[in-house]
Structure formats: structure tokens, C-alpha cells
Amino acid sequence: MTRSDITKTNWVIYGFALFAGIALTIVAFVETANPGTGSDAGQSRFGFALNEALMYAAVSVFFILLLLLVWKKIKPYHITALTFVSALLINNLVLSVTSGWVGLAGMMILFFGAILSILMSLFVFIATRISKKRMLAEG
């Protein structure tokens, strides 16, 4: 497996994960906008608090700038880092504009993003090692 194959595989995984995260966010926002009936119907709602939004924005900007600064230096792990930062951004979006149980959706996205980032890092590490050993054996 070449380095470009590893990168393509990571981009495909990232694309599917980003799609799933955005879809879950949309579902959470739709459920929040239409709470329905029941004992816990009004617990999750849209709520904007400026101080929380500024805090989440500051955290998001910090991680975006950090990723931009180290993008080329951390290759081939750059897509893995982007996966984690994207999960963090979606989590921050959900937590900054909602309150209640719907925040759990953002935390689930962050959790699965972190797990996926770890798995992608292991994949890159193992695939890179195998390809290096294969090149050494051939050469």
C-alpha cells in the first residue's frame, strides 16, 4: 500500500464520518425544534448564551489555527487530526446553540470522532510500517 493509497483511504473515511456527524447534528436540531409531547418534551431547546458561544468559538479557533500551523508537518497523520478537529467543531456548534439533553448528540460526535481518530492513526502507523518493510525487502 503506497502513501497515496493510505491518504485516499483516510479521506474516504473522513468524508463518511463528516457526513454522519452532520446528519446526526441535523437530526438533533430537528428534534430540538419539534420537541413533541411527553414528560421530557421541553428539556432540550435552542438557547444562545454569548459567553458560552465565545468560549466555544475561542476553543474552535485555537484548534483550527493549530491544525493550520502543523498541517504539513504531521503528514501522514494530518487527516486524522482533521477528523478530530471536525468532531470538536461540530460538538462546539451543538453545545453553543442548544441546552439540555441535545448536547449529548454533540458529545457523542466528539467521542466517536476521537475513537475514529485513534483508529485512523493506528491504520496509518501499521500501513506505513508494512509498506516500509515491503520496500526494504524488495530493495
SVG drawing of the C-alpha trace seen along z (x, -y; Angstrom):
<svg xmlns="http://www.w3.org/2000/svg" viewBox="-48 -37 66 46">
<polyline fill="none" stroke="black" stroke-width="0.4" points="0.0,0.0 1.5,-3.3 1.3,-6.6 -1.2,-8.0 -3.4,-4.9 -3.2,-5.5 -4.2,-9.1 -7.1,-8.3 -8.4,-5.8 -8.2,-8.3 -10.0,-10.9 -12.8,-8.5 -13.2,-7.6 -13.1,-11.3 -15.8,-12.0 -18.2,-9.3 -17.5,-10.4 -18.2,-14.0 -21.4,-13.2 -22.5,-11.0 -21.7,-13.8 -23.5,-16.5 -26.5,-14.1 -26.7,-13.5 -26.4,-17.2 -29.3,-17.9 -31.4,-15.2 -30.6,-16.6 -31.6,-20.1 -34.8,-18.9 -35.7,-17.0 -35.0,-20.1 -37.1,-22.4 -40.0,-19.9 -40.0,-18.7 -43.2,-16.8 -45.1,-15.8 -44.2,-13.9 -42.6,-14.4 -39.2,-15.4 -40.5,-17.4 -39.2,-20.8 -35.8,-19.8 -33.8,-20.3 -34.1,-23.6 -32.3,-26.2 -30.6,-28.6 -27.9,-31.1 -25.6,-32.4 -23.0,-34.8 -20.3,-33.8 -20.6,-30.1 -20.6,-30.8 -17.5,-32.9 -15.8,-30.2 -16.6,-27.5 -15.6,-29.9 -12.2,-30.5 -11.6,-26.8 -12.6,-26.1 -10.4,-28.9 -7.4,-27.7 -7.7,-24.1 -8.2,-25.4 -5.1,-27.6 -3.1,-24.8 -4.1,-22.4 -3.2,-25.0 0.2,-25.5 1.1,-21.8 -0.7,-20.6 2.3,-19.7 4.5,-18.7 2.2,-15.9 1.7,-14.1 0.5,-11.3 -1.5,-11.9 -3.0,-15.2 -6.3,-13.8 -6.6,-12.0 -6.1,-15.4 -8.6,-17.0 -11.1,-14.3 -10.7,-15.1 -10.9,-18.8 -14.0,-18.4 -15.7,-16.4 -14.7,-19.0 -16.1,-21.8 -19.5,-20.0 -19.6,-19.4 -18.9,-23.0 -21.6,-24.1 -24.2,-21.9 -23.2,-22.9 -23.1,-26.6 -26.6,-26.9 -28.6,-24.4 -29.2,-23.4 -30.5,-20.2 -30.2,-16.6 -29.5,-17.5 -25.9,-18.4 -25.4,-14.6 -25.5,-14.4 -22.6,-16.7 -20.7,-14.8 -21.4,-11.5 -20.0,-13.0 -16.9,-14.1 -16.5,-10.7 -16.8,-8.8 -14.5,-11.3 -11.9,-10.7 -12.2,-6.9 -12.1,-7.2 -9.0,-9.4 -7.3,-6.8 -8.2,-4.0 -7.1,-6.1 -3.8,-6.8 -3.3,-3.1 -4.2,-2.4 -1.7,-4.9 1.0,-3.7 0.6,0.0 0.1,-0.6 3.2,-2.8 5.3,-0.3 4.2,2.5 4.9,0.5 8.4,-0.4 9.2,3.2 8.0,4.3 10.2,1.6 13.2,2.7 12.6,6.3 12.3,5.5 15.3,3.2"/>
</svg>
